[in-house]
């Protein structure tokens, strides 16, 4: 299970292993609608941003090679992460029954 406290905030700029371009994270805990697989992050090329269509990349925390910039964090984000973690813990507990 994902360690929610380690998830980077939106706005963070990272580079993935084997990648040549950096990405800016604009969402966390995203589901790929095509294969229903969940990912820790969704990002777009940095500095280009959203180029339309499928210009986004979904990836997991362990895919990150380096963090260039850590996005904004405050109490609202902390509350969101706590709620997100509770949601997934409850979801996992229900699936075990």
SEPA-978222 format. One record per residue: residue in one letter; x, y, z of N, C-alpha, C, O, CB in turn; residue number from 1. Coordinates in steps of 0.2 Angstrom, whole numbers. Atoms other than C-alpha are relative to their C-alpha. Glycine has a CB too. Layout:
N
 lumlo    nu    nv    nw   cau   cav   caw    cu    cv    cw    ou    ov    ow   cbu   cbv   cbw kedren
     a     X     Y     Z     X     Y     Z     X     Y     Z     X     Y     Z     X     Y     Z    NUM
...
***
This chain:
97
 lumlo    nu    nv    nw   cau   cav   caw    cu    cv    cw    ou    ov    ow   cbu   cbv   cbw kedren
     x     4    -6     0     0     0     0     4     6     0    10     6     3    -5     0     6      1
     x    -4    -7     1     6    18    -4     0     3     7    -4     3    11    -4     5    -4      2
     x    -1    -4    -6    13    28    11    -2     7    -2     2    11    -5     8     0     2      3
     x     3    -6     2     2    43     9     4     6     2     4    11    -1    -7     0     2      4
     x    -4    -6    -3    13    54    20     6     2    -5     8     7    -4     2    -2     7      5
     x    -6    -1     4    27    52     7    -2     3    -7     2     5   -11     4    -6    -1      6
     x     2    -3     7    16    58    -8     2     7    -1     1    11     4    -7    -1    -1      7
     x    -2    -6     2    23    73   -16    -6     5    -1   -11     2    -4     5     1    -6      8
     x     6    -4     2    11    88   -17     0     2    -7     5     2   -11     1     7     4      9
     x     1    -3     7     4    95   -33     5     6    -1     6    10     4    -7     2    -2     10
     x    -5    -5     2    16   107   -42     7    -2     1    12     1    -1    -1     6     5     11
     x    -7     3     0    31    96   -38     3    -2    -7    -1    -4   -11     1    -6     5     12
     x    -4     2     6    44    94   -52     5    -5     1     9    -5     5     3     7    -3     13
     x    -4     6    -1    52    77   -54     3    -2    -7     0     0   -12    -4    -5     3     14
     x    -2     3     6    61    67   -67     0    -8     2     2   -10     8     8     2    -2     15
     x     1     7    -1    58    48   -69     6    -3    -2    10    -1    -6    -6    -3    -3     16
     x    -6     5     2    71    34   -70    -1    -1    -8    -6    -2   -11     0    -7     4     17
     x     0     1     7    76    33   -88    -3     5    -4    -3     5   -11    -3    -7    -2     18
     x     3    -5     4    68    49   -93     5     6    -2    10     6     1    -6     3     4     19
     x    -4    -5     2    75    64  -102    -3     7     2     0    12     2     1     0    -7     20
     x     4    -6    -1    61    77   -98    -3     0     7    -5    -5    10    -5     1    -5     21
     x     3     0    -6    55    83   -81    -8     0    -1   -10     2    -6     3     6     4     22
     x     7    -1     0    37    82   -76    -2     4     6     1     4    11    -3    -7     1     23
     x     3    -4    -6    26    93   -65    -6    -4     2   -11    -5    -2    -2     7    -2     24
     x     5     4    -3    14    83   -54    -6     5     1    -6    10     4     1    -3     7     25
     x     6    -4     0    -4    90   -56    -6    -4     4   -11    -2     4    -2     2    -6     26
     x     6     4    -3   -14    76   -47     4    -6     4     9    -9     1    -5    -3    -5     27
     x    -3     6    -3   -11    62   -35    -6    -6     1   -12    -4     1     2     1     7     28
     x     4     6    -1   -19    44   -33    -5     1    -6   -11     2    -5    -4     0     7     29
     x     4    -1     6   -26    44   -51    -1    -7    -2     3   -12    -2     3     4    -5     30
     x     2     7     3   -35    29   -60     0     1    -7    -3     5   -10    -6    -2     3     31
     x     0     1     7   -31    25   -78    -7    -3    -2    -8    -8     0     6    -4    -3     32
     x     7     2     2   -49    24   -85     0    -6    -5    -4   -10    -5    -4     6    -3     33
     x     0     5     5   -43    12   -99     1    -7     3    -2   -12     1     6     1    -5     34
     x    -2     7    -3   -35    -2   -88    -2     0     8    -1    -5    11     7    -1    -1     35
     x     2     0    -7   -42     3   -71     6     0     5     4    -1    11    -5    -5     2     36
     x    -6     1    -4   -24     3   -64     0     7     4    -1    12     1     6    -1    -3     37
     x    -1    -6    -4   -21    16   -50     7     2     1    12    -3     1    -3    -1     7     38
     x    -6    -3    -1    -6    27   -49     1     5     5    -4     8     7     3     3    -7     39
     x    -1    -5    -5     2    38   -36    -1     7    -3    -3    12     0     7    -1     3     40
     x     0    -7     3     3    53   -48    -2     0    -7    -2    -5   -11     7     3     1     41
     x     1    -2     7    -2    61   -64     4     6    -1     4    11     3    -7     1    -2     42
     x    -4    -6     1    10    74   -72     0     2    -8    -2    -2   -12     7    -1     2     43
     x     0    -2     7    13    84   -88     8     2     0    11     4     4    -5     6    -1     44
     x    -7    -2     1    30    89   -96     1     7     3    -3    11     3     1     0    -8     45
     x    -2    -6    -2    39   103   -88     5     3    -4    10    -1    -6     2     0     8     46
     x     5    -6    -2    39   118   -93    -6     0    -4   -10     5    -3     4     6     0     47
     x     5     0     5    27   114  -107    -7     0     3   -11     4     1     1    -5    -5     48
     x     7     1    -3    12   109   -96    -4    -4    -4    -2    -8    -8    -3     7     1     49
     x     5     4     3    -4   102  -103     0     2    -8    -1     8    -9    -7     1     3     50
     x     0    -1     7    -2   100  -122    -6    -3    -4    -7    -3   -10     6    -3    -3     51
     x     7     3     3   -20    92  -124     1    -7    -1     6   -10    -1    -1     4    -7     52
     x     0     7     1   -25    75  -128     3    -4     6     1    -3    11     4    -2    -7     53
     x    -3     4    -5   -15    62  -119     8     2     1    12    -2     1     0    -8    -2     54
     x    -7    -3    -1     0    73  -115     2    -1     7     7     2    10     0     7    -2     55
     x    -2     1    -7     0    67   -97     3    -7     1     3   -11    -3    -7     0     4     56
     x    -3     6    -2    10    53   -88    -2    -2     6    -2     2    11     8     1    -1     57
     x     2     3    -7     4    42   -74     6    -4     2     9    -8    -2    -7    -4    -1     58
     x    -5     4    -2    17    35   -63     0    -1     8    -4     2    11     7     4    -2     59
     x     0     1    -8    21    29   -45     6     3     3    11     5     0     0    -8     1     60
     x    -5    -3    -4    32    36   -32     7    -3    -1    12     0    -2    -1     0     8     61
     x    -7     4     1    46    22   -34     3     2    -7     8     0    -8    -1    -7     1     62
     x    -2    -2     7    47    28   -53     4     6     0     8     8    -5    -5     0    -5     63
     x    -4    -7    -1    55    45   -47     7    -1     1     9    -4     6    -4     4     5     64
     x    -7     0    -1    73    47   -49     2     6     4     7     5     8     4     0    -7     65
     x    -2    -6    -3    75    65   -43    -6     5     1   -10     5    -4     6     3    -3     66
     x     5    -6    -1    64    79   -36     4     6     0     8     8     3    -3    -1     7     67
     x    -3    -7     1    69    96   -42    -4     5     4     0    10     6    -1     2    -8     68
     x     4    -5    -4    55   106   -33    -6    -4     3    -9    -8     0    -2     5    -5     69
     x     5     3    -4    43   101   -20    -6     5     0    -5    11     2     2    -2     7     70
     x     5    -5     1    26   109   -22    -3     2     7     0     1    12    -6    -4    -3     71
     x     3    -3    -6    15   119    -9    -3    -5     4    -7    -9     2    -4     5    -3     72
     x     3     4    -5    10   111     7    -3     5     5     1     9     7     5    -5     3     73
     x     3    -4    -5    -2   118    20    -4    -5     4    -5   -11     3    -3     6    -2     74
     x     5     4    -4   -15   112    33    -5    -3    -4    -7    -9    -3    -3     4     6     75
     x     6     2     5   -28   110    19     3    -7    -3    -1   -12    -4    -2     5    -5     76
     x    -3     6     3   -16    97    10     1    -5     5    -1   -11     4     7     2    -3     77
     x    -1     5    -5   -12    88    26    -7    -3     2    -7    -9     2     3     3     7     78
     x     7     3    -2   -31    86    30    -2    -4    -6    -5   -10    -5    -5     6     1     79
     x     1     4     6   -33    80    12     3    -7     0     0   -12    -2     1     4    -7     80
     x    -4     6     0   -19    67    13    -3    -5     6    -4   -11     5     7     2     2     81
     x     3     4    -5   -27    61    30    -6    -3    -2    -7    -9    -1    -1     4     6     82
     x     7     2     2   -44    59    22     1    -6    -6    -2   -11    -6    -4     5    -3     83
     x    -2     5     5   -36    50     7     2    -6     2     0   -12     0     5     3    -5     84
     x    -2     6    -4   -27    38    18    -6    -4     3    -6   -10     2     6     2     5     85
     x     6     3    -4   -43    34    28    -4    -3    -6    -6    -9    -4    -4     5     4     86
     x     4     3     5   -52    31    12     3    -6    -3    -1   -11    -4    -1     5    -6     87
     x    -3     6     3   -40    19     5     1    -6     5     1   -12     3     7     1    -3     88
     x     0     5    -6   -38    10    22    -7    -4     0    -7   -10     1     2     3     7     89
     x     7     2    -1   -57     8    23    -1    -5    -6    -4   -10    -6    -5     5     0     90
     x     1     4     7   -57     2     4     3    -7     1     0   -12    -1     2     4    -6     91
     x    -4     6    -1   -44   -11     8    -3    -5     5    -3   -11     4     8     1     2     92
     x     3     4    -5   -52   -17    24    -7    -3    -3    -8    -9    -1    -2     4     6     93
     x     6     2     3   -69   -19    14     2    -6    -5    -2   -11    -5    -4     5    -3     94
     x    -2     6     5   -60   -30     0     2    -6     4     2   -11     1     5     3    -5     95
     x    -2     6    -3   -53   -41    13    -5    -4     3    -4   -10     5     5     2     6     96
     x     6     4    -3   -70   -46    20    -3    -5    -5    -8    -8    -3    -5     5     3     97
***
